[in-house]
Amino acid sequence: MKIGKILNNNVVVVYEKNEPEKIIMGCGIAFHKKVGDLVDETKIDKIFSLVNPDTNLKLQQLLCDVPIEYIEVTEKIIEYAKTKAAKILNEFIHITLLDHIHMAILREKEGISTKNIMLWDIKKFYKEEFQIGLHALKFIEEKFQMKLSEDEAGFIALHIVNAQMDNNYNAIKEIGAVTKLIHQIVKIVKYHFHTEFDEESVYFYRFITHLKFFALRVFQKNIHQNEQDEELLSLVKNKYKSSYECTMKIKDYIEKAYSYTISEEEKLYLTIHIERIQKENSR
C-alpha cells in the first residue's frame, strides 16, 4: 500500500492497484514518511474503506484535526455497538459519532454541560441503544479519566439509532418527531385496552423496535405493500378482533395527523405485535 495523502502523523490515505482508496490509522504511521512511500503494515491499527465518496472525504477532513485517542475510543464504541446490537450501522457514524465525542469531551474540559431534553424518551424507547451509550461512557472514562453524564449516553444512543436507518435519511434531525409518533401509538394501544403494559417484556421491546422503523416509513412516505398479506390480514382480523380494532385507531390517527396511508402489510404486523403484548400482559 502506497501513501497517497498524509492527513496527520497517525492517519494516511493509501492506494493499492485496482483498489479504491482507503484511510489507514496507526500511531506514528506517517512519521518520517512522504507521499509515494510504502506503509509499514505492522503499524496499522484501523482501516477505513468507505463506499460513499462524500463520506470518505468528510472523514478525511475530520481526521486531520482530531487527535488519535478520540478516534480510537470512537471506533471501540462503534465495534461494541455492532456486536451488541447485531445490526448493520451506516458508515456515516464514523463521522457523526467521532465529531460528537470530540466536542463532548472538549465541552466537559471547559466545564460546559449539555442537557439532553429527550433523555427520558431515549431510555424508554431506545433501551438497547441507551445501554450501549452507557457502556460507551465507560470506554471514554478509561481513555480520558473523565466521567460524562447520562445525557451523553443518550446522545450516543441517538447516533446509534440514526446509524441503523437508511443512508439517505438523517434520523437525528427528525428523532423528536419519530419519538413523538411512537409515544402516541403506545398511548392509543394503552387507552384501547385500558391498561398499562410490562415495558420490560420482550414482546413490548419488539413492538417498540417495529414502531421505530414504522415511524420512519411514515416520515419518508415509504409504503410497504405485499399482495399476499391481504388474505393473511383477513385471518388475523377475524382471530384478533380487538387488536385489529386498535390497529384501525392507529390507522385513523396516522392518516389524519400525517397524511400517510397504512398498507395491508403494516396493518398485519401492527395487529400481530399488539396482540402479543396484550396477551403477554393479561397473563
C-alpha positions as a printed NumPy array, in Angstrom:
array([[  0.   ,   0.   ,   0.   ],
       [  1.39 ,   3.371,  -1.059],
       [  0.7  ,   6.633,   0.726],
       [ -1.404,   8.957,  -1.404],
       [ -2.05 ,  11.635,   1.204],
       [ -0.85 ,  12.313,   4.748],
       [ -3.665,  13.612,   6.96 ],
       [ -1.567,  13.77 ,  10.123],
       [  1.192,  11.805,  11.834],
       [ -1.223,   8.952,  12.61 ],
       [ -3.558,   8.843,   9.606],
       [ -2.853,   8.446,   5.885],
       [ -4.799,   7.805,   2.705],
       [ -3.41 ,   4.867,   0.736],
       [ -3.846,   3.392,  -2.724],
       [ -3.453,  -0.146,  -3.976],
       [ -3.581,  -1.343,  -7.563],
       [ -7.191,  -1.682,  -8.811],
       [ -8.487,  -0.935,  -5.303],
       [-10.448,   2.102,  -4.038],
       [ -8.572,   4.422,  -1.702],
       [ -8.505,   3.554,   1.984],
       [ -7.859,   5.546,   5.136],
       [ -5.262,   3.906,   7.377],
       [ -4.82 ,   4.748,  11.061],
       [ -1.929,   3.81 ,  13.315],
       [  0.251,   5.517,  15.915],
       [  3.1  ,   7.277,  14.098],
       [  2.261,   5.59 ,  10.788],
       [  3.22 ,   8.724,   8.818],
       [  6.323,   9.586,  10.878],
       [  9.251,  10.344,   8.537],
       [  7.075,   9.314,   5.591],
       [  6.131,  11.146,   2.395],
       [  3.595,  10.676,  -0.402],
       [  4.519,   7.648,  -2.503],
       [  6.202,   5.731,   0.334],
       [  5.026,   2.272,   1.303],
       [  3.024,   1.905,   4.527],
       [  4.573,  -0.005,   7.407],
       [  1.74 ,  -2.514,   7.755],
       [  2.864,  -3.558,  11.243],
       [  1.722,  -0.124,  12.471],
       [ -1.832,  -0.366,  11.116],
       [ -4.478,  -0.255,  13.837],
       [ -7.551,   0.532,  11.73 ],
       [ -8.51 ,   0.561,   8.054],
       [-11.454,   2.636,   6.837],
       [-12.797,   1.516,   3.481],
       [-15.874,   3.684,   2.93 ],
       [-18.092,   3.143,  -0.088],
       [-19.574,   6.643,  -0.272],
       [-17.001,   9.13 ,  -1.705],
       [-18.623,  12.072,   0.104],
       [-18.473,  10.226,   3.437],
       [-14.862,   9.292,   2.734],
       [-13.923,  12.932,   2.093],
       [-15.749,  14.19 ,   5.191],
       [-13.987,  11.598,   7.343],
       [-10.593,  12.628,   5.925],
       [-11.314,  16.264,   6.777],
       [-12.308,  15.362,  10.325],
       [ -9.354,  13.046,  10.916],
       [ -6.959,  15.858,  10.004],
       [ -7.951,  17.767,  13.149],
       [ -8.927,  15.138,  15.727],
       [ -6.25 ,  13.528,  17.968],
       [ -5.834,   9.772,  17.6  ],
       [ -7.137,   8.935,  21.092],
       [-10.589,  10.301,  20.156],
       [-10.609,   8.186,  17.009],
       [ -9.573,   5.086,  18.952],
       [-12.323,   5.398,  21.562],
       [-14.952,   6.177,  18.902],
       [-14.029,   3.099,  16.881],
       [-14.107,   0.981,  20.032],
       [-17.654,   2.204,  20.716],
       [-18.75 ,   1.513,  17.129],
       [-17.35 ,  -2.023,  17.196],
       [-19.061,  -2.652,  20.532],
       [-22.359,  -1.306,  19.152],
       [-22.139,  -3.56 ,  16.085],
       [-21.543,  -6.6  ,  18.269],
       [-24.138,  -5.745,  20.914],
       [-26.922,  -4.542,  18.623],
       [-26.148,  -7.135,  15.932],
       [-27.231,  -4.595,  13.315],
       [-25.596,  -3.012,  10.281],
       [-24.608,   0.578,  11.015],
       [-24.478,   3.278,   8.368],
       [-20.806,   4.121,   7.692],
       [-21.554,   7.821,   8.334],
       [-21.461,   7.02 ,  12.072],
       [-17.651,   7.116,  11.872],
       [-18.028,  10.858,  11.238],
       [-21.028,  11.846,  13.345],
       [-20.052,   9.92 ,  16.464],
       [-16.388,  10.94 ,  16.301],
       [-17.356,  14.601,  15.953],
       [-19.842,  14.351,  18.816],
       [-17.452,  12.592,  21.223],
       [-14.644,  15.004,  20.39 ],
       [-16.855,  18.027,  21.112],
       [-18.463,  16.431,  24.205],
       [-15.079,  15.874,  25.815],
       [-13.879,  19.372,  24.92 ],
       [-17.057,  20.833,  26.461],
       [-16.557,  18.757,  29.607],
       [-12.974,  20.026,  29.923],
       [-14.304,  23.574,  29.71 ],
       [-16.967,  22.867,  32.338],
       [-19.847,  23.194,  29.879],
       [-22.662,  20.683,  30.368],
       [-25.362,  19.955,  27.786],
       [-28.761,  18.672,  28.909],
       [-30.449,  16.026,  26.82 ],
       [-34.121,  17.009,  26.881],
       [-35.048,  13.682,  25.259],
       [-33.257,  11.522,  27.833],
       [-36.439,  10.089,  29.351],
       [-37.81 ,   9.111,  25.932],
       [-34.477,   7.615,  24.876],
       [-34.349,   5.461,  27.996],
       [-37.893,   4.279,  27.342],
       [-37.96 ,   3.744,  23.594],
       [-34.304,   3.052,  22.752],
       [-33.283,   0.874,  25.686],
       [-30.726,  -1.254,  23.873],
       [-29.035,   1.753,  22.301],
       [-29.032,   3.593,  25.63 ],
       [-27.28 ,   0.656,  27.306],
       [-24.664,   0.823,  24.571],
       [-24.375,   4.546,  25.295],
       [-23.765,   3.825,  28.988],
       [-21.067,   1.321,  28.072],
       [-19.535,   3.92 ,  25.755],
       [-19.151,   6.258,  28.747],
       [-17.03 ,   3.563,  30.414],
       [-14.739,   3.431,  27.369],
       [-14.433,   7.218,  27.461],
       [-13.702,   7.226,  31.198],
       [-10.994,   4.583,  30.759],
       [ -9.39 ,   6.56 ,  27.932],
       [ -9.667,  10.108,  29.267],
       [-10.201,   9.628,  33.046],
       [-13.345,  11.676,  32.593],
       [-16.854,  10.727,  33.693],
       [-19.562,  12.022,  31.37 ],
       [-23.223,  12.23 ,  32.366],
       [-26.139,  10.031,  31.314],
       [-27.153,  12.857,  28.983],
       [-24.177,  11.948,  26.803],
       [-25.145,   8.253,  26.878],
       [-28.474,   9.401,  25.447],
       [-26.815,  11.418,  22.686],
       [-24.593,   8.452,  21.769],
       [-27.696,   6.236,  21.697],
       [-29.305,   8.593,  19.169],
       [-26.259,   8.357,  16.909],
       [-26.56 ,   4.564,  17.014],
       [-30.288,   4.76 ,  16.237],
       [-29.514,   7.082,  13.351],
       [-26.846,   4.711,  12.011],
       [-29.378,   1.876,  11.818],
       [-31.543,   3.868,   9.433],
       [-31.456,   4.334,   5.686],
       [-28.374,   6.062,   4.247],
       [-30.484,   8.821,   2.741],
       [-32.387,   9.687,   5.874],
       [-30.94 ,  11.676,   8.751],
       [-32.968,  10.376,  11.693],
       [-31.174,  12.617,  14.191],
       [-32.91 ,  15.65 ,  12.646],
       [-36.307,  14.007,  12.949],
       [-35.78 ,  11.915,  16.077],
       [-38.078,  14.104,  18.171],
       [-40.912,  13.647,  15.681],
       [-40.264,   9.901,  15.431],
       [-40.286,   9.517,  19.215],
       [-43.458,  11.586,  19.487],
       [-45.207,   9.311,  16.978],
       [-44.082,   6.167,  18.84 ],
       [-45.315,   7.676,  22.108],
       [-48.705,   8.486,  20.574],
       [-49.162,   4.971,  19.15 ],
       [-48.311,   3.408,  22.52 ],
       [-50.855,   5.739,  24.155],
       [-53.554,   4.641,  21.684],
       [-52.852,   0.981,  22.485],
       [-52.951,   1.595,  26.245],
       [-56.235,   3.519,  26.021],
       [-57.781,   0.91 ,  23.768],
       [-57.129,  -1.897,  26.26 ],
       [-57.49 ,   0.358,  29.331],
       [-54.256,  -0.968,  30.781],
       [-50.546,  -0.4  ,  31.294],
       [-48.032,  -2.816,  29.778],
       [-44.922,  -4.51 ,  31.08 ],
       [-42.403,  -2.335,  29.299],
       [-39.586,  -4.685,  30.267],
       [-41.109,  -7.642,  28.405],
       [-39.512,  -8.96 ,  25.234],
       [-42.811,  -8.535,  23.347],
       [-43.063,  -4.853,  24.253],
       [-39.42 ,  -4.386,  23.223],
       [-40.145,  -5.982,  19.839],
       [-43.213,  -3.785,  19.444],
       [-41.19 ,  -0.617,  20.069],
       [-38.479,  -1.812,  17.66 ],
       [-41.134,  -2.336,  14.993],
       [-42.588,   1.124,  15.683],
       [-39.192,   2.802,  15.213],
       [-38.99 ,   1.663,  11.613],
       [-42.711,   2.06 ,  11.015],
       [-42.427,   5.685,  12.15 ],
       [-39.561,   6.27 ,   9.739],
       [-41.643,   4.875,   6.878],
       [-44.373,   7.327,   7.812],
       [-41.99 ,  10.296,   7.63 ],
       [-40.351,   9.01 ,   4.459],
       [-43.777,   8.32 ,   2.911],
       [-42.456,   4.854,   2.123],
       [-45.372,   2.42 ,   1.942],
       [-44.668,  -1.329,   2.174],
       [-47.157,  -3.378,   0.227],
       [-47.397,  -7.12 ,  -0.431],
       [-50.429,  -8.575,  -2.195],
       [-50.082, -11.855,  -0.297],
       [-50.694, -10.044,   3.01 ],
       [-54.345,  -9.305,   2.213],
       [-55.532, -12.886,   2.769],
       [-53.405, -13.289,   5.902],
       [-54.687,  -9.969,   7.256],
       [-58.259, -11.203,   6.82 ],
       [-57.461, -14.217,   9.005],
       [-55.728, -12.081,  11.634],
       [-58.574,  -9.554,  11.572],
       [-61.119, -12.244,  12.493],
       [-58.89 , -14.005,  15.006],
       [-57.602, -10.911,  16.839],
       [-60.624,  -8.608,  16.61 ],
       [-59.794,  -6.245,  19.462],
       [-56.151,  -5.873,  18.392],
       [-57.268,  -5.186,  14.822],
       [-59.707,  -2.541,  16.077],
       [-56.764,  -0.938,  17.884],
       [-54.736,  -1.028,  14.654],
       [-57.568,   0.776,  12.873],
       [-57.499,   3.51 ,  15.525],
       [-53.783,   3.905,  14.845],
       [-54.524,   3.962,  11.098],
       [-57.089,   6.737,  11.539],
       [-54.703,   8.779,  13.655],
       [-51.794,   8.361,  11.206],
       [-53.913,   9.286,   8.19 ],
       [-55.312,  12.378,   9.903],
       [-52.08 ,  13.598,  11.515],
       [-49.513,  12.596,   8.876],
       [-51.461,  12.053,   5.625],
       [-49.97 ,   8.58 ,   5.372],
       [-51.949,   5.543,   4.209],
       [-51.086,   2.391,   6.149],
       [-50.671,  -0.623,   3.874],
       [-52.221,  -4.042,   4.428],
       [-48.79 ,  -5.356,   5.403],
       [-48.368,  -2.671,   8.061],
       [-51.86 ,  -3.344,   9.441],
       [-50.992,  -7.031,   9.64 ],
       [-47.772,  -6.59 ,  11.595],
       [-49.161,  -3.897,  13.865],
       [-52.082,  -6.183,  14.75 ],
       [-49.796,  -9.138,  15.469],
       [-47.486,  -7.079,  17.686],
       [-50.416,  -5.54 ,  19.565],
       [-51.98 ,  -8.956,  20.115],
       [-48.712, -10.324,  21.514],
       [-48.158,  -7.547,  24.044],
       [-51.828,  -7.629,  25.058],
       [-51.785, -11.418,  25.634],
       [-48.486, -11.245,  27.483],
       [-49.875,  -8.511,  29.69 ],
       [-53.026, -10.468,  30.554],
       [-51.123, -13.493,  31.87 ]])
